[in-house]
Amino acid sequence: MSNIHRPTFIGIHARDESTQVLYISSGCRQAMGYTPAQVMAGRARDFIADPYNGDYPQIYESKVNGEETDEDEANAYVMYMNLKNTNGTPVLHRVTTFKCDNCVIVVAVAFPEVPFQGRHELEVQMLDGAMKKLNITRQKEMEAEVQRRRDEAAQQGRRVPLYYAPSRQIKVAFVLENPEVAEASTEAGRRQNGPLIVFVTGSVSRLVDADTSDLLRFPFLKLVAPEDILKASAFFDRLADTPDVLFESFSLLSRPPVIEGDVAVPDAQNSRILVECLGANVQDGVALLLRKLKTVPPPTRDSMGNYIRQTRVHEVDEDGGYLSLSEMISSDPES
């Protein structure tokens, strides 16, 4: 079965111990047999058929042994797990998750033809950051040992090493309607402005001059700087051909025209926000995770009004200490 035609869905759950489901796309019916209302009434971890379901929330913990962890170590994770089906048969899914401020976006691809095989440990592959493989089940045992050694060191009067967290990057998660739905719409202006935003995290106000109420049902491409609209559109075309996670970098407008009838900021005065974007497409939507690189002035134009491209424009600040996703990302969780 082609990956493109497998049952898929997008979900969003709380980033805490409850994992309460906040949003689910209609694809869950084909993948697991549940209606969206049934899934919305439950917790994400309760749909995991494997015995480690209680360990799942620990992937996204911001503290380990009471200390803050590096929130910028990874944006996205890939794991394989069995999810419960309404007929009682566990179904293997490849689950890609994007970690946000207070929620987690889930992109799931079902493999119903794979025979059931019990999975007793939760293994996770980071897609960016340190490109590490985590075994959450074993990590619990290791953390207990680390805490024991720290307690022992404190009792003996030895200095306990401190953790110094770096400055946090700004990350924003979006869920968009399926681009094919957008193209089929007859509403004026919808086709050229791309798919509409159906969900966005509150951190968007730290990225651009807009908030969640401004952006719901707003065309995503109207956030993109004019010189990068074709690039972003091509990215959506690439996403439509695969269920794998892809990446791209492009510029957003610092002050997008989100209020209809409001006086637009002149392009020459509208600074650009360079972002790297992780994206995944399913049958009924697109999930994006944007990470801010830096703010730059708007590009200059030549005598004909065309934008003059700067060399090496999509790079991270030298003092940021972060690697480009293009250097780190892999769509294959086994690579």
C-alpha positions as CSV (number, residue, x, y, z in Angstrom):
1,M,0.0,0.0,0.0
2,S,1.4,3.4,-1.0
3,N,2.2,5.7,2.0
4,I,0.2,8.5,0.2
5,H,-3.0,6.4,0.3
6,R,-2.7,5.1,3.8
7,P,-5.2,6.1,6.5
8,T,-3.9,9.3,8.2
9,F,-5.1,11.9,10.6
10,I,-3.9,15.0,12.5
11,G,-4.6,15.4,16.3
12,I,-3.7,17.9,19.0
13,H,-3.5,17.1,22.7
14,A,-2.5,18.9,25.8
15,R,1.2,18.9,26.7
16,D,0.8,17.6,30.2
17,E,0.1,14.4,32.1
18,S,-3.5,14.4,31.0
19,T,-2.8,14.4,27.2
20,Q,-6.4,15.6,26.8
21,V,-7.3,15.6,23.1
22,L,-8.0,19.2,21.9
23,Y,-8.5,18.6,18.2
24,I,-8.8,15.7,15.8
25,S,-9.3,15.5,12.1
26,S,-11.9,13.3,10.5
27,G,-9.3,10.9,9.2
28,C,-9.3,9.2,12.7
29,R,-12.5,7.4,11.5
30,Q,-10.7,5.6,8.7
31,A,-7.5,5.0,10.7
32,M,-9.0,3.7,14.0
33,G,-12.8,3.5,13.5
34,Y,-13.6,6.2,16.1
35,T,-15.6,9.3,15.3
36,P,-14.0,12.7,16.1
37,A,-16.4,13.2,18.9
38,Q,-15.3,9.9,20.5
39,V,-11.7,10.8,20.3
40,M,-12.2,14.4,21.6
41,A,-13.9,13.0,24.7
42,G,-10.7,11.0,25.6
43,R,-7.0,11.3,26.4
44,A,-4.3,10.6,23.8
45,R,-2.5,8.1,25.9
46,D,-5.6,6.1,26.4
47,F,-5.7,5.3,22.7
48,I,-2.2,3.7,22.9
49,A,-2.5,-0.1,23.0
50,D,1.0,-0.8,24.1
51,P,1.8,-1.2,27.9
52,Y,4.0,1.9,28.0
53,N,1.1,4.3,27.4
54,G,1.7,5.8,30.8
55,D,5.2,6.8,29.8
56,Y,4.1,8.7,26.7
57,P,3.6,12.1,28.3
58,Q,7.2,12.1,29.5
59,I,8.5,12.8,26.0
60,Y,7.3,16.3,26.3
61,E,8.2,17.1,29.9
62,S,9.9,20.5,30.5
63,K,11.5,19.3,33.7
64,V,13.5,16.2,34.6
65,N,14.2,15.6,38.3
66,G,12.9,19.1,39.0
67,E,15.3,20.9,36.6
68,E,14.4,22.7,33.4
69,T,15.4,20.8,30.3
70,D,16.5,22.2,27.0
71,E,13.3,23.2,25.2
72,D,15.3,23.7,22.0
73,E,16.9,20.3,21.9
74,A,14.1,18.9,19.6
75,N,11.0,20.2,17.8
76,A,9.7,17.0,16.4
77,Y,9.7,13.3,17.2
78,V,8.9,10.0,15.3
79,M,7.8,6.8,17.0
80,Y,6.0,3.6,16.1
81,M,3.2,2.5,18.3
82,N,0.0,0.4,18.3
83,L,-3.2,2.4,18.6
84,K,-6.5,1.0,19.6
85,N,-9.1,0.3,17.0
86,T,-12.9,0.2,17.7
87,N,-13.0,-3.5,16.8
88,G,-10.4,-4.3,19.5
89,T,-7.5,-5.0,17.1
90,P,-4.4,-2.8,17.7
91,V,-3.2,-1.1,14.5
92,L,0.5,-0.1,14.0
93,H,0.9,3.7,13.4
94,R,3.9,5.8,12.6
95,V,3.4,8.9,14.8
96,T,5.1,12.2,14.2
97,T,4.7,14.8,16.9
98,F,5.5,18.5,17.0
99,K,6.1,19.9,20.5
100,C,4.6,23.3,21.1
101,D,4.3,25.7,24.1
102,N,1.4,23.9,25.8
103,C,0.2,21.3,23.3
104,V,1.4,18.6,21.0
105,I,0.5,18.2,17.3
106,V,0.3,14.6,16.2
107,V,0.5,13.4,12.6
108,A,-0.3,9.7,12.4
109,V,0.0,7.2,9.4
110,A,-1.7,3.8,9.9
111,F,-0.2,0.4,8.7
112,P,-3.3,-1.9,9.0
113,E,-1.7,-4.6,6.9
114,V,1.2,-5.1,9.4
115,P,0.6,-8.1,11.8
116,F,0.3,-7.1,15.5
117,Q,3.5,-7.3,17.4
118,G,3.7,-6.1,21.0
119,R,5.9,-3.1,21.8
120,H,7.0,-3.1,25.4
121,E,9.3,0.0,25.3
122,L,8.7,3.4,23.9
123,E,11.5,4.3,21.5
124,V,11.5,7.8,20.0
125,Q,13.6,9.3,17.2
126,M,14.2,13.1,17.3
127,L,13.8,14.7,13.9
128,D,15.9,17.7,14.7
129,G,18.0,19.1,17.6
130,A,20.4,16.4,18.7
131,M,19.1,13.7,16.2
132,K,19.0,11.2,19.2
133,K,17.0,8.1,19.7
134,L,15.3,8.0,23.1
135,N,14.0,5.0,25.0
136,I,11.5,6.6,27.3
137,T,10.9,3.4,29.3
138,R,14.6,2.9,30.1
139,Q,15.1,6.6,30.6
140,K,12.9,6.5,33.7
141,E,15.2,4.0,35.3
142,M,18.3,6.1,34.3
143,E,16.7,9.3,35.8
144,A,16.1,7.5,39.1
145,E,19.8,6.5,39.2
146,V,20.9,10.1,38.4
147,Q,18.7,11.4,41.2
148,R,20.2,8.8,43.6
149,R,23.7,9.9,42.8
150,R,22.8,13.6,43.2
151,D,21.3,12.9,46.6
152,E,24.4,10.9,47.5
153,A,26.7,13.7,46.4
154,A,24.7,16.3,48.3
155,Q,25.0,14.2,51.5
156,Q,28.7,14.0,51.1
157,G,29.1,17.7,50.6
158,R,30.1,17.6,47.0
159,R,29.0,20.2,44.6
160,V,26.1,19.2,42.4
161,P,26.5,20.5,38.7
162,L,24.0,23.0,37.6
163,Y,22.1,23.1,34.3
164,Y,22.3,26.3,32.3
165,A,19.4,26.5,29.8
166,P,20.0,28.5,26.5
167,S,17.7,31.2,25.4
168,R,14.5,29.8,24.0
169,Q,13.6,29.8,20.4
170,I,10.2,31.0,19.2
171,K,8.2,28.0,17.8
172,V,4.7,28.2,16.4
173,A,2.5,25.3,15.3
174,F,-0.2,25.6,12.6
175,V,-2.8,23.2,11.3
176,L,-4.1,24.1,7.8
177,E,-6.9,22.8,5.8
178,N,-6.0,20.4,3.0
179,P,-4.5,22.4,0.1
180,E,-6.7,20.4,-2.4
181,V,-9.8,21.6,-0.6
182,A,-8.5,25.2,-0.8
183,E,-7.9,24.9,-4.5
184,A,-11.4,23.5,-5.1
185,S,-13.0,26.4,-3.3
186,T,-14.8,28.9,-5.4
187,E,-14.4,31.7,-2.9
188,A,-12.6,34.7,-4.5
189,G,-8.9,34.9,-3.7
190,R,-8.7,31.6,-1.9
191,R,-6.7,29.8,-4.6
192,Q,-3.8,32.3,-4.8
193,N,-3.6,32.7,-1.0
194,G,-3.4,29.0,-0.2
195,P,-5.0,26.9,2.5
196,L,-6.7,28.5,5.5
197,I,-5.4,28.2,9.1
198,V,-7.7,26.1,11.3
199,F,-5.5,26.0,14.4
200,V,-2.5,28.0,15.6
201,T,-0.7,28.1,18.9
202,G,-0.7,31.3,21.0
203,S,3.1,31.8,20.5
204,V,2.3,33.2,17.1
205,S,2.0,36.6,18.7
206,R,5.7,36.4,19.5
207,L,6.6,35.6,15.9
208,V,4.5,38.1,13.9
209,D,2.2,41.1,14.8
210,A,-1.0,39.0,15.0
211,D,-2.8,36.7,17.5
212,T,-4.8,33.5,17.2
213,S,-8.2,35.3,16.8
214,D,-6.7,37.2,13.8
215,L,-5.4,34.1,12.1
216,L,-8.2,31.5,12.4
217,R,-9.6,30.9,8.9
218,F,-6.9,33.3,7.5
219,P,-5.0,32.2,4.3
220,F,-1.5,31.1,5.4
221,L,0.3,32.4,2.3
222,K,-0.8,36.0,3.2
223,L,1.6,35.7,6.1
224,V,4.5,34.9,3.8
225,A,6.7,37.6,2.4
226,P,5.9,38.4,-1.3
227,E,9.4,37.3,-2.4
228,D,8.9,33.8,-0.9
229,I,5.3,33.0,-1.8
230,L,6.3,30.8,-4.8
231,K,8.8,29.0,-2.5
232,A,6.2,28.4,0.1
233,S,3.6,27.3,-2.5
234,A,6.1,24.8,-3.9
235,F,6.7,23.4,-0.4
236,F,2.9,22.7,-0.1
237,D,3.1,20.9,-3.5
238,R,6.0,18.7,-2.2
239,L,4.0,17.9,1.0
240,A,1.1,16.8,-1.1
241,D,3.2,14.0,-2.6
242,T,4.3,12.3,0.6
243,P,3.2,11.7,4.2
244,D,6.8,12.1,5.4
245,V,8.0,15.2,7.3
246,L,9.7,17.7,5.0
247,F,11.4,21.0,5.8
248,E,11.8,24.4,4.1
249,S,12.9,27.9,5.0
250,F,11.2,31.1,4.0
251,S,10.3,34.6,5.2
252,L,7.2,35.9,6.9
253,L,6.0,39.4,7.1
254,S,6.6,40.9,10.5
255,R,3.3,42.9,10.2
256,P,1.0,40.9,8.0
257,P,-2.3,42.3,6.6
258,V,-4.6,40.4,8.9
259,I,-7.3,43.1,9.4
260,E,-9.3,43.6,6.3
261,G,-9.6,47.3,5.4
262,D,-6.7,48.3,7.6
263,V,-3.9,50.4,6.1
264,A,-1.2,48.0,5.0
265,V,2.4,48.5,6.2
266,P,4.5,49.6,3.2
267,D,6.6,46.7,2.0
268,A,9.8,48.7,2.3
269,Q,9.0,49.2,6.1
270,N,7.8,45.7,6.8
271,S,10.7,43.6,8.2
272,R,11.0,39.9,7.5
273,I,11.0,37.0,9.9
274,L,13.2,34.2,8.7
275,V,11.8,30.8,9.8
276,E,12.5,27.1,9.2
277,C,9.4,25.0,8.8
278,L,8.7,21.3,9.5
279,G,5.6,20.1,7.6
280,A,3.6,17.0,7.2
281,N,0.5,16.4,5.1
282,V,-2.4,14.0,5.6
283,Q,-5.7,13.5,3.8
284,D,-7.5,16.1,5.7
285,G,-5.0,18.8,6.6
286,V,-1.4,20.0,6.9
287,A,0.6,20.4,10.2
288,L,3.4,22.9,10.3
289,L,6.0,23.8,13.0
290,L,7.8,27.1,12.4
291,R,11.0,28.0,14.2
292,K,12.3,31.6,14.1
293,L,15.8,32.1,12.9
294,K,16.1,35.9,13.0
295,T,14.6,39.2,11.9
296,V,16.0,41.0,8.9
297,P,15.2,44.2,6.9
298,P,13.0,43.8,3.8
299,P,14.9,43.1,0.6
300,T,15.8,45.9,-1.7
301,R,14.4,46.2,-5.2
302,D,16.1,46.9,-8.5
303,S,15.0,49.6,-11.0
304,M,12.3,47.3,-12.4
305,G,10.8,46.6,-9.0
306,N,12.1,43.1,-8.7
307,Y,13.5,41.9,-5.3
308,I,17.3,41.6,-5.1
309,R,18.2,38.4,-3.4
310,Q,20.8,38.4,-0.7
311,T,23.3,35.6,-0.5
312,R,23.2,33.3,2.6
313,V,19.9,34.9,3.7
314,H,18.5,31.8,5.5
315,E,21.0,31.3,8.2
316,V,20.8,31.2,12.0
317,D,22.5,34.0,14.0
318,E,26.1,33.0,14.8
319,D,25.6,33.3,18.5
320,G,22.4,31.2,18.5
321,G,24.1,27.9,18.9
322,Y,21.5,26.1,16.7
323,L,21.9,23.9,13.7
324,S,19.9,24.3,10.5
325,L,17.2,21.7,10.0
326,S,18.6,21.1,6.5
327,E,21.7,19.7,8.2
328,M,19.9,17.5,10.6
329,I,16.5,16.3,9.5
330,S,15.6,12.9,8.2
331,S,12.2,11.5,7.1
332,D,13.4,7.9,7.9
333,P,13.0,7.1,11.6
334,E,15.5,4.2,11.2
335,S,18.3,6.4,9.7
